[in-house]
Amino acid sequence: MVFKVGLLGLGTVGTGTAKILLDATRRHPLLQTLEIHRVGVRSLDKPRAVDLPEDCLTTDLEAIVTDPDIDIVVEVMGGLEPARSLILEAIEDGKHVVTANKAVISRYGNEIAEAAKKAGVYVLYEAAVCGGIPIIQPLQQALCVNRLETVTGIVNGTTNYILTRMQSEGGDFEPILADAQALGYAEADPTADVDGLDAADKIVILASIAFGGKIRREDVFTEGIRNVSAADVDYAKTLGFVIKLLAIAKRNPPTADQRDTIQLRVHPTLVPLDHPLASVNDVNNAVLVEGDPIGQVMFYGPGAGEGPTASAIVSDIMAIAATLHMESPAEEKLPNPLLSSAYSDYQAISPMEQLESRFYLRLMVQDQPGVIGHLGEIFGNHDLSLESIVQIGLQDNLAELVIVTHGVQEGAFQQAIAALKNSLDVDSIASVLRVLG
C-alpha cells in the first residue's frame, strides 16, 4: 500500500520533512509506504535543497487540498491564513491533516477538531509544540491514565537562549536580543517570542489535552521578558534561582461546588537551582508533567529547527498511515505496524573490545623519579593518549595518580591495564571507570 502526501510549503521545515520522506534508509519500514505526490510553493524557480520532480511542484495550494489522489495533507506554511482555510478545506475533502502550526491550533483548534470529527479524518499536530520533543502524543496516550495536575514548560527557545546568556554573561536584554537576531535564534520582529505570545499558544494546546477541555487563547495571562534586567538575573543567582520564561497550566483544588478550574499563565519566573527546569539552557525546550500516580516526568530536547520539527511531522504522518493501513480491505488487513513487532533478523552486536571510550584511571605508584615517564611509555606502546594526569595524594612512599584518557579502543586499554599491573612502578590500580563522550 502507498499513501500519497501533499505538502503545503517547502521552507525550512517543509524541506526537512521532504528529506525524511525521500530517504527511508534505516528508518521505520512504514516510511516506504509514504510518497510525496505534490508540493505547494510560492515560487517554482527558487533553488531547492531537495530533489523533487518539476511536475511535483505547484503554486496552486487549493489544487493540493482537493487532489483526489492525496491521502494526507501536511501544512508547514505557518501563519493564520491561508493555513487555517486550507486545513479546513482539506478536511472537508476527506483528507487527513498534519500541521506544525501552533497559532492556528491554539486559536482555531476547536473549529478544526469539530470539522475533522464530522468528516471522519485525523488532524495531528505533534510539531506544533516543542519541535522534536514528543509531548502531544504522550499526553494523549501514555499519560492519559493519570490524573494530571500540572504542565509546566520552557517552550520558547528564543527567550530561553536570551535568559541563559543573561545568566552566564551578566548582560542586558536588548544587546543579547540583537545577538540572537544576528545568529538566527530570534526573528527580525521578536514580538511573538519575547512578549510570551508563542509560549501562550503552546500552553493552550498542552492544557487542552492534559485537562480535556476547550480553552480560549485570550484567557491566558501573558507577560514576556522585556523587563527582566541584568540586575534581576544577578540577584536571583545570589538567592539560588535562575529566571526562566515558564508556561504553566495547573489544575486548582476543587471548590466548594466541586467546580474544576485551572490556572493558565506565561511569565518570567524565579526557578530554584535544584528544580529540573533550572538546567534547561540555550535554545532547548522542556515540559514537566505532574500527575497521579506517575509523579513527575520531564520531556527535554530541541524545540525548533528543520530536523527536530520535521521528525515530529513525519511521526504524525506515519501514525495516520498506520491507521489507514488497518482500514485497508479485509483481505489485506494487518496489525497496526506501529504497535506490532516484525523483526526478521538478530542485530549484529559489536564486541566490547572494539568499542571506543575515554577512561578514568586511579592508581597508586612508587614515589620516585622516572615513574611518570615509564607510565607514559606503557600507554604509548598501546596507542593510548592521555587527556590529563594529576597527583592527588602521597602516602607510605606511594603517590596516588588520577588519569583521564582520550578515546581509545577497549581492547587496547585493557592491554595497557595488564601491562600496568605487571609494572614494578605500579603498586595497585584502585579504580577504572569509563568516561562519557
Salt bridges, closest charged atoms under 4 A:
ASP67 OD2 - HIS37 NE2 3.51
ASP67 OD2 - ARG38 NH1 3.89
GLU81 OE2 - ARG84 NH1 2.95
ASP93 OD2 - LYS95 NZ 2.68
GLU111 OE2 - ARG84 NH2 3.02
GLU149 OE1 - ARG251 NE 3.94
GLU169 OE2 - ARG165 NE 2.52
ASP179 OD2 - ARG165 NH2 2.82
ASP195 OD1 - ARG226 NE 2.61
ASP198 OD1 - LYS102 NZ 3.14
ASP198 OD2 - LYS202 NZ 2.78
ASP201 OD1 - ARG107 NH1 2.71
ASP201 OD1 - ARG217 NE 2.68
ASP219 OD2 - ARG216 NE 3.20
ASP260 OD2 - ARG251 NH1 2.67
ASP292 OD2 - ARG147 NH1 3.17
GLU306 OE2 - LYS19 NZ 2.97
GLU387 OE2 - ARG358 NH2 3.02
GLU387 OE1 - HIS406 ND1 3.87
GLU400 OE2 - ARG362 NH1 2.88
GLU410 OE2 - ARG434 NH2 2.56
ASP425 OD2 - HIS374 ND1 2.73
